[in-house]
Amino acid sequence: QKEVEQDPGPLSVPEGAIVSLNCTYSNSAFQYFMWYRQYSRKGPELLMYTYSSGNKEDGRFTAQVDKSSKYISLFIRDSQPSDSATYLCAMSLYSSASKIIFGSGTRLSIRP
Amino acid sequence: GAVVSQHPSRVICKSGTSVKIECRSLDFQATTMFWYRQFPKQSLMLMATSNEGSKATYEQGVEKDKFLINHASLTLSTLTVTSAHPEDSSFYICSANWDREQFFGPGTRLTVL
């Protein structure tokens, strides 16, 4: 069993839709949860960073962490074609500056 | 700020040759850098943690004699793939720590013929 499971997609939605991306994990010791966006042939860039359980909102993006279920989500409201990318969930025991375990990534396409 | 560069962006080499990939933090100093490998449609897998002035720490299953890492300064880490084979073809990405966050480079695509 992988430490972090993520549906690879691809996921295609119309512009303006709400997108829900999810990951599950097995190691209950993870404390830091991140979402990265990766465009084709580029390095990932940090979108959201959450410590422990709870919600965090940043503009059109909302990250949720449910440690009791070992389940994290990223919601994108009013999705735009420019949001088309691969979204990677990631988690760490100590911080985003230490060893990070990535999910396999979900390819998202927003149709104009 | 917090920009990480990699050179080259892509490289093609013959089987059996060695390839060096550079990772630089352009506007900050990084005592710790990480090297990842990403196969097509797969996730980033951590290969090793590179600390300035000391030996790298390799993840289980990564051959340290094949993937040589040198972190000689606070702004530069290098990954040398020795005696490369086609199965080493992959996307290699580095990251550098700054202000409790990892900043990723744009990646290097290695193709071994």
Chai-1 contact restraints between the chains, C-beta under 6 A:
chainA,res_idxA,chainB,res_idxB,connection_type,confidence,min_distance_angstrom,max_distance_angstrom,comment,restraint_id
A,K42,B,P106,contact,1.0,0.0,6.0,A-B,restraint_1
A,G43,B,I93,contact,1.0,0.0,6.0,A-B,restraint_2
A,G43,B,F104,contact,1.0,0.0,6.0,A-B,restraint_3
A,G43,B,G105,contact,1.0,0.0,6.0,A-B,restraint_4
A,G43,B,P106,contact,1.0,0.0,6.0,A-B,restraint_5
A,G43,B,G107,contact,1.0,0.0,6.0,A-B,restraint_6
A,P44,B,F104,contact,1.0,0.0,6.0,A-B,restraint_7
A,S95,B,R100,contact,1.0,0.0,6.0,A-B,restraint_8
A,S96,B,E101,contact,1.0,0.0,6.0,A-B,restraint_9
A,S96,B,Q102,contact,1.0,0.0,6.0,A-B,restraint_10
A,A97,B,N97,contact,1.0,0.0,6.0,A-B,restraint_11
A,A97,B,R100,contact,1.0,0.0,6.0,A-B,restraint_12
A,A97,B,E101,contact,1.0,0.0,6.0,A-B,restraint_13
A,A97,B,Q102,contact,1.0,0.0,6.0,A-B,restraint_14
A,F102,B,S43,contact,1.0,0.0,6.0,A-B,restraint_15
A,F102,B,L44,contact,1.0,0.0,6.0,A-B,restraint_16
A,G103,B,S43,contact,1.0,0.0,6.0,A-B,restraint_17
A,S104,B,Q42,contact,1.0,0.0,6.0,A-B,restraint_18
A,S104,B,S43,contact,1.0,0.0,6.0,A-B,restraint_19
A,G105,B,S43,contact,1.0,0.0,6.0,A-B,restraint_20
